[in-house]
Amino acid sequence: MSDEDDDILRYDKMVESALRGVVKSSIEEVMAHGLPGDHHFYITFLTDFPGVEIPDYLHDRYPGEMTIVLQYQFSDLAVNDEFLQVTLSFNNVPEKLKVPLASISIFADPSVNFALQFQPLGEVFDESDLIAALEDDDDDPDGDGSGGGDKTGEVVSLDQFRKK
């Protein structure tokens, strides 16, 4: 980057930061009032991003990117300027996840047809890497992220939301 570039306002970074604020505000609303109506969140994050804390078996299953769903059963939801934390059930075992907001690549609320896609902050990833990670995502055989039983936190493929 040249000295000339230092004098340019980085609107792209400002917009990205503002939109990540939408994610934080949405989670704060849910913390304060619960999920209204049919609202639910699909949150995709980079599992190799610095600061991500997930169980090893989830990292092994989702080595690049993982999508969680906040809809029915989740607890201990918290957010600050840097991290999202939540406890979800995987195969009926509660697991605490700590996800840096900067690692989130997609935030969606399908109930109102709302979605945001982010460029990763920090390390530079090629968009084709993100697309490949989404396409390689294997669905849970039961489709519910829990290995069967009652609805719980889900890990899903976003392919169903893509326009073909």
N, C-alpha and C positions, 0 to 999 in steps of 0.2 A: 504494500500500500504506500503510495507516495504522499508527500507532505500536502499536496493539493487535495487528496482524498480526505485528509483530516478535517478540512474545512467544509465538508459536505454533511448536511443533516441526514442521518440514517433513518428515514421514514419507515423503511421496511422493518427495522428493529423496534421502532416505537410502536408500530401497529401490532407486531408479534407480541410485544410485552402487554399491550392493552388487551389483546384477545386472550392471552393467558390469564389476565385478570377476570375475564368473563368465566373461565373455568373455576377459578378460586371463589368468585362471588356465587356461582351456582351451587357449589358444594357448601358454602357458608349458609345459604338459604335452606338447603336440605338439613344441615345440622340444626338450624334454629326451628324449622317448621315441618320437617319431614318431606317426603316426595308427594307433591300434590297430584291428584287425578291419576292419569296414566303415564306421567313423566317417569323416565328412567334413563340412566346414563350408560353409554358404552365408552369406556376409556381405554385407549390403546397406548402403550408405553414401550420404550426400548428397554429390554431386560438387562442389557449389558451397560447401560448408562451408569456413570459413577453415582453412588448413593442409593441405587435401587436395592431394597432389602426384601427378598422373597425366598421361600424355602428352596433348597437345592433341587428337589424333584420337579418343581415348577420351572426353575431356570433350565433344567435339563430338557424338559418337554417343550419349552418356548425359549430357545437360545437367543433369539434376536428381538422378538416383539411379542407382546401378550396383550390380549383384550380382556378386561373385566367388565362385568355388568353390575351396576348398583340398581337393584330393583326390589327384590323381595326380602331376602335375609342378608343383612349386613349389620355390623355394629362397630362401635369405637371409631366412627368417622370423625376425622380431624383434618384441618388444613391450616397452613400458615403461608408465609410468602415463599417458602421453598419446597415444602413437602405436602403430599396427600398421604394420609394413613387410614387404613380401613381393615377390619377383620371380615373375611369371607370364609365360607365353608367349601372345602374341596374334599370330595368323597366322605362327606359328613365329619370332616376334621376342620375345626376353626383354625385359620392361619392369618396372622397379621402381616399385612403388606405395607411397605413404606416406599412411596414413589415420588421422586423429585418432580415438581411441576415441569421442569425443563425437559424431562424425559418423555413427556406426553406428546405423542405424534397425532392423535386423533381424539376429539371429544365430540360425542354425538348424543342427541336426545331424539330418538326415532319417533317418539309420540307426537312431536311437533315438527318433524322433518328438519331438524337443526343439526348442523355439523360444522366443526372447525378442524382444519388440518394444519399442522405446524411443521416447520422445519426444525430439526433438532438443534438445540442450543449447545454450544461447546463444539464437540467433534463434528466434522463435516461428513454427512452421509449422502450418498447418491440417491435420488428419488427412486431409481429403479431398484435399489436395495430394499427400500421400504415396501414397494409394490411386491417384490419377490417374497419378502417376509410375510406379507398378508396372504399371498396366494399359496404359500407353503404351509400355512396354519392348518393343522389337522383338527377337525371337529371332534368333540367328545362323541363316542358311539351312541350315547343316550341323548346327546344334544343339550344337556342341561348343566354341564360343567361339574356335576356332583357325582357322577358315576351311578346315577339312579336315585330314586326316592323323591322326596319333596323338592320343590324349587329352591335353589340356593344361589349363591354367587355363581355367575357363569363365565366361562371362557368361550368365546365364539369367533367364528370367521366373519370378517366384514364383507366377504364376496357377495353376500345376498343383498347388500345395499348399493353395490356398484351398478352403474349404467353400463349395459353391454353394447 
